[in-house]
């Protein structure tokens, strides 16, 4: 086993005292050098693989820039998990509701890399980023695969003009006689793992890739590539640059996901508990999105008779059925149920139809209010996560 040495520097002039740097010396045992005002948790580097050991805090990586960053903070706020950042220039923050949790703002690709290295335990990124930079790493596990924002897809796009004018599918593209071993199809992309993998999985030969970041749509017109492989949301940018998608050219569908290090979930204290709470809050909020509580009063001879009238209507069944409760009145000195209160949960698209059906069967005083959270007895994704961990 390779020898490991730890060296601590007691004083650091870096503006980020908790950051560390590591240097490998040739022909000598692995050396890890830390720069910190206090001795940090040591980073073990053996044969090129790094893991942080004996770290007590749990670390969550969040996107640092762009629309994904803003939408992620909004989602957490809606789940009562507001991120508190004392200084917007700092890369570290906290979520007061989750003790022992550090939030680290990073580029999405760095979040994935640091999950793999062990420097982060949890992260919220796009699925395309997990797929590109995780590269099928077994230690990465999806905790929640559909956070319902950041939707896009990774797709091949080709020019609408010239030799591509009548090309409308991946098969037609790859069968074009122009592509040979000497003159392969040139693809401009920032996805240097997913692109070649997709082509190989589809048995496509005579293709070469050039690395590019941003403004890929200009590559075909400039003559530096034949086609591009890039993320597409609405497709407007493609159309404005005379590009089109083709049948069979979608590599993957993507949206924001919650991803974790399997090793951290199993071995690091507190990670599984914090993951459980975050997952429950996310699930409860996302399930309630677009749902409304509808309350009405209805006359009837019994709760069972009222429930039967409701269940005979197609859009009044609610999540598990209606709640029917007696509304008591006092007349002539006696207390007895005069009405029954009906409570059901309906989706937004069926709201007006549900109100109409309630009125039709005798409902009155209909009240409507949006739902904020719907907590299940236990979330299916939590059960699936425990199963995947073998717990």
C-alpha positions in Angstrom: 0.0 0.0 0.0 1.3 3.4 -0.8 2.6 5.5 2.1 0.6 8.6 2.9 1.9 11.7 4.6 -0.1 14.7 5.9 1.4 18.2 6.2 -0.5 21.1 7.7 0.2 24.7 7.2 -0.9 26.8 10.1 -1.2 30.1 8.3 -2.7 30.8 4.8 -2.9 34.0 2.8 -5.7 32.7 0.6 -9.1 34.5 0.9 -10.6 31.0 1.2 -8.9 29.5 4.3 -10.8 26.3 4.1 -9.6 25.5 0.6 -6.7 23.1 0.2 -4.1 22.4 -2.4 -2.4 19.1 -3.1 0.9 18.5 -4.8 2.4 15.1 -5.8 6.1 14.7 -5.8 7.8 12.3 -8.2 9.6 9.3 -6.8 8.4 9.9 -3.3 5.5 8.9 -1.1 2.2 10.6 -1.8 2.2 14.0 0.0 -0.9 16.1 0.7 -0.3 19.8 1.6 -3.1 21.7 3.4 -3.5 25.4 3.6 -5.8 26.3 6.5 -5.9 28.4 9.6 -6.9 25.3 11.6 -6.0 21.7 10.6 -8.7 20.5 8.2 -9.9 17.0 7.6 -7.1 15.3 5.7 -7.4 14.5 2.0 -6.1 11.0 1.2 -4.6 10.6 -2.2 -3.7 7.1 -3.3 -3.0 6.1 -6.8 -4.7 9.2 -8.1 -8.0 8.7 -6.2 -8.9 11.3 -3.6 -11.2 10.9 -0.6 -11.8 13.3 2.3 -11.7 11.4 5.6 -12.9 12.3 9.1 -14.9 15.3 7.9 -17.8 15.8 10.2 -19.9 18.3 8.2 -22.1 17.2 5.3 -21.6 19.1 2.0 -24.2 20.0 -0.6 -23.0 21.4 -3.9 -25.3 23.9 -5.7 -24.8 25.6 -9.1 -23.0 28.9 -8.7 -24.2 30.7 -11.8 -27.0 31.0 -14.4 -30.7 30.1 -14.5 -30.0 26.7 -12.9 -28.5 28.5 -9.9 -31.5 30.8 -9.4 -34.1 28.1 -10.0 -32.4 25.8 -7.5 -32.4 28.5 -4.8 -36.1 29.1 -5.5 -37.0 25.5 -5.2 -35.2 25.1 -1.9 -36.9 28.2 -0.6 -40.3 26.8 -1.6 -39.3 23.7 0.4 -38.6 25.9 3.5 -34.8 25.3 3.0 -33.7 28.8 2.3 -29.9 29.1 1.7 -28.3 31.8 3.9 -25.2 33.3 2.3 -23.6 36.1 4.4 -21.5 37.4 1.5 -22.5 36.8 -2.1 -18.8 36.5 -3.0 -18.3 33.6 -0.7 -18.6 30.1 -2.0 -19.9 28.6 1.3 -23.3 29.0 2.8 -25.7 27.3 5.2 -29.3 26.1 5.4 -30.4 27.0 8.9 -33.0 24.2 9.0 -30.4 21.6 8.4 -27.7 21.6 11.0 -24.2 20.3 10.2 -24.8 21.0 6.5 -22.5 23.2 4.4 -23.6 24.5 1.0 -20.9 24.9 -1.6 -21.5 27.0 -4.7 -19.6 25.4 -7.6 -19.8 25.0 -11.4 -22.1 22.1 -12.3 -19.3 20.0 -13.7 -17.2 20.6 -10.6 -20.0 19.4 -8.4 -20.0 16.1 -10.2 -16.3 15.8 -10.1 -16.2 16.6 -6.3 -18.9 14.1 -5.6 -16.7 11.5 -7.3 -13.6 12.6 -5.4 -15.5 12.7 -2.0 -15.2 16.5 -1.5 -19.0 16.8 -1.7 -21.7 14.4 -0.5 -24.8 15.7 -2.3 -25.4 17.9 -5.3 -28.1 19.4 -7.5 -27.1 19.6 -11.2 -28.6 18.9 -14.6 -28.8 15.2 -15.6 -26.8 16.0 -18.7 -23.9 17.1 -16.4 -24.1 14.0 -14.3 -24.0 11.9 -17.4 -21.2 13.8 -19.1 -18.8 14.2 -16.1 -19.9 11.2 -14.0 -19.3 8.9 -17.0 -21.2 6.1 -15.5 -19.3 6.1 -12.2 -20.9 3.6 -9.8 -20.5 5.8 -6.8 -22.9 8.4 -8.2 -26.6 7.7 -7.3 -29.7 9.6 -8.3 -31.7 10.5 -5.2 -34.4 12.5 -7.1 -34.4 12.2 -10.9 -37.0 14.8 -11.8 -36.9 18.2 -9.9 -39.1 19.7 -12.7 -36.9 22.6 -13.8 -34.0 23.0 -16.2 -35.7 20.8 -18.8 -33.8 20.4 -22.0 -32.4 17.6 -24.2 -29.0 16.8 -25.8 -29.5 16.5 -29.5 -27.7 16.5 -32.8 -28.6 19.4 -35.1 -27.7 19.8 -38.8 -28.0 22.6 -41.3 -31.3 23.0 -43.2 -29.4 23.8 -46.4 -26.9 22.3 -48.8 -26.2 18.6 -48.7 -28.3 18.3 -45.5 -31.5 19.8 -47.0 -33.3 16.4 -47.4 -31.7 14.7 -44.4 -34.2 14.2 -41.6 -33.0 11.2 -39.5 -29.8 9.9 -37.9 -29.8 6.9 -40.3 -29.9 9.2 -43.3 -27.1 11.3 -41.9 -24.8 8.4 -41.2 -25.5 6.8 -44.6 -24.5 9.9 -46.6 -21.7 8.9 -49.0 -19.7 12.0 -48.1 -18.4 10.5 -44.9 -15.3 8.3 -45.2 -12.3 7.3 -43.1 -10.3 10.1 -44.8 -13.2 12.6 -44.5 -15.3 11.8 -41.5 -18.4 13.6 -40.2 -17.3 16.5 -38.1 -19.2 17.1 -34.9 -18.7 20.2 -32.8 -19.7 19.7 -29.2 -18.9 20.3 -25.5 -20.0 16.8 -24.6 -16.8 14.9 -25.3 -17.9 11.8 -23.4 -21.6 11.5 -24.3 -21.0 12.4 -28.0 -18.5 9.6 -28.9 -20.5 7.1 -26.7 -23.7 7.9 -28.5 -22.1 7.4 -31.9 -20.4 4.1 -30.8 -23.6 2.8 -29.2 -25.4 3.4 -32.5 -22.7 1.8 -34.6 -21.7 5.0 -36.4 -18.3 5.1 -37.9 -16.3 7.8 -39.8 -17.0 10.5 -37.3 -14.7 13.0 -35.5 -15.3 15.4 -32.7 -14.1 19.0 -32.0 -14.3 20.5 -28.6 -16.2 23.8 -28.3 -18.0 25.7 -25.6 -20.8 28.1 -26.4 -22.0 29.5 -29.8 -21.9 26.0 -31.3 -24.7 27.0 -33.7 -22.2 29.0 -35.7 -19.8 26.1 -36.3 -21.5 24.7 -39.5 -21.9 28.1 -41.1 -18.2 28.9 -40.4 -17.1 25.6 -42.0 -15.4 24.3 -38.8 -18.0 21.4 -38.3 -20.6 19.6 -40.3 -23.1 19.2 -37.5 -23.3 20.1 -33.8 -24.3 18.2 -30.6 -25.7 20.5 -28.0 -28.4 21.1 -25.4 -31.8 22.2 -26.8 -34.6 23.8 -24.8 -37.1 25.6 -27.1 -35.2 25.1 -30.3 -35.4 28.8 -31.1 -31.7 29.3 -31.3 -31.4 26.4 -33.8 -34.1 27.8 -36.0 -32.6 31.3 -36.0 -29.3 29.8 -37.2 -30.8 27.6 -39.9 -30.3 24.4 -38.0 -32.7 21.5 -37.4 -33.0 18.4 -35.2 -33.3 15.0 -36.8 -35.2 11.8 -35.9 -33.1 9.6 -33.7 -30.7 12.3 -32.9 -31.6 12.9 -29.2 -28.9 11.6 -26.9 -30.7 12.1 -23.6 -33.5 14.1 -21.9 -32.3 16.3 -19.0 -33.6 18.3 -16.1 -32.3 19.1 -12.6 -31.6 16.1 -10.4 -30.5 15.5 -6.8 -27.4 13.3 -6.9 -25.3 11.8 -4.1 -22.1 9.9 -3.4 -23.1 6.3 -2.6 -20.0 6.0 -0.3 -21.0 9.1 1.6 -24.5 7.9 2.0 -23.3 4.6 3.5 -20.2 5.6 5.4 -20.4 9.3 6.4 -22.4 10.1 9.5 -25.4 12.3 9.0 -25.5 12.2 5.2 -28.4 9.7 5.0 -30.5 11.6 7.5 -30.0 14.9 5.8 -30.7 13.3 2.4 -33.9 11.9 3.8 -35.2 15.2 5.0 -34.2 17.0 1.8 -35.9 14.3 -0.3 -39.1 14.4 1.8 -39.3 18.2 1.5 -38.7 18.1 -2.3 -41.2 15.3 -2.8 -43.9 17.0 -0.7 -43.6 20.3 -2.5 -43.4 18.9 -6.0 -46.3 16.6 -5.4 -48.4 19.5 -4.2 -47.6 21.7 -7.2 -50.7 22.4 -9.2 -53.0 20.8 -6.6 -55.9 22.5 -4.8 -58.0 21.8 -1.8 -61.7 22.2 -2.4 -64.0 22.4 0.5 -67.8 22.6 0.3 -71.0 22.0 2.4 -73.6 19.5 1.3 -76.9 18.3 2.8 -77.4 14.6 3.2 -78.9 11.9 5.4 -75.5 10.4 6.4 -71.8 10.7 5.7 -72.0 7.5 3.7 -74.8 8.8 1.4 -72.9 12.1 0.8 -69.6 10.1 0.0 -71.5 7.9 -2.5 -72.8 11.0 -4.3 -69.3 12.4 -4.5 -67.6 9.2 -5.6 -70.1 8.9 -8.5 -68.5 12.0 -10.0 -65.3 11.4 -12.1 -63.2 14.3 -10.8 -64.2 14.3 -7.2 -62.3 11.3 -5.8 -59.3 13.3 -4.5 -56.0 11.6 -3.7 -57.4 8.7 -1.7 -61.1 9.6 -1.6 -63.2 12.5 -0.1 -63.2 13.5 3.5 -66.7 13.9 4.8 -67.4 15.4 8.2 -70.6 16.5 9.9 -71.3 20.2 10.4 -73.3 20.5 13.6 -76.1 23.1 14.2 -78.2 23.9 17.2 -81.9 24.3 16.8 -84.6 24.4 19.5 -82.0 23.4 22.1 -80.8 20.3 20.2 -77.5 19.7 18.4 -77.6 17.7 15.2 -75.7 17.6 11.8 -77.4 19.9 9.4 -74.7 19.7 6.7 -71.7 17.7 5.8 -68.3 19.3 5.0 -66.6 17.9 1.9 -62.8 18.2 1.5 -61.1 16.9 -1.7 -57.9 17.5 -3.5 -58.0 18.2 -7.2 -55.4 19.1 -9.9 -55.5 22.6 -11.4 -56.6 21.4 -14.8 -59.7 19.8 -13.3 -60.5 22.5 -10.8 -63.5 24.2 -12.5 -65.0 20.9 -13.6 -64.8 19.7 -10.0 -66.5 22.8 -8.7 -69.3 22.4 -11.3 -69.8 18.7 -10.3 -70.0 19.7 -6.6 -72.6 22.2 -7.3 -74.6 19.8 -9.4 -74.9 17.3 -6.5 -75.9 19.9 -3.9 -72.6 21.4 -2.8 -72.6 25.1 -1.6 -70.1 27.5 -0.1 -67.3 26.1 -2.2 -63.8 27.2 -1.0 -60.6 26.7 -3.0 -57.0 27.0 -1.7 -53.7 25.9 -3.2 -51.7 23.2 -1.6 -48.2 23.7 -0.4 -47.1 20.2 0.6 -48.4 16.7 0.3 -46.5 14.3 2.6 -46.8 10.6 1.9 -46.5 7.9 4.5 -43.1 7.3 3.0 -41.8 8.6 -0.4 -41.3 5.9 -3.0 -38.0 7.4 -4.0 -36.7 7.0 -0.4 -37.6 3.3 -0.5 -35.9 3.0 -3.8 -32.8 4.7 -2.5 -32.5 2.4 0.5 -33.0 -0.6 -1.8 -30.2 0.7 -4.1 -27.9 1.1 -1.1 -28.7 -2.4 0.2 -30.1 -1.0 3.4 
